[in-house]
Amino acid sequence: MHKTLKTIALLLFMMNSQFFFAQQIITDQKTQQLELKKTEKEAKKASQETHKKLDDRISELKKQQNEENKKKKNLNKAENNLKATKEKISKLELDNQKMENKIGSSSLTDEKIQKQRVKIKENELQVQKLKLKQITQEKELENAMSAN
């Protein structure tokens, strides 16, 4: 009987140890699953933060690009305005020169000569206005260039 008790005790001990090891394995698996879920949540959160930072950076770069495009348009506009003003000045000066040559070379009536001189004076006044406008446009061009 003593041997039977020892055998039963030994069997109970073995079954208990197997139960303990099985429970240990189940606990380890649950712990691993919890850690995996935690890691997945952290990775998802980090991914969302990275996407948000990237979206913010993209919108910032788009704003900068829009500002650069606006500055470029302003620069082109200033250059074109200045060019147009210079062309107007050249045209008026050429017209004045032609009228003066016409007055000096032909025998016009005094009335036509007076009209030509008035027209020359009007053109000269317009040239002076355009030169003032040109100075303003040159300053605007400098500002547009310094903004870039």
Secondary structure, DSSP 8 states (H G I E B T S, - for coil): -HHHHHHHHHHHHHHHHHHHHHHHHHHHHHHHHHHHHHHHHHHHHHHHHHHHHHHHHHHHHHHHHHHHHHHHHHHHHHHHHHHHHHHHHHHHHHHHHHHHHHHHHS---HHHHHHHHHHHHHHHHHHHHHHHHHHHHHHHHHHHHHH-
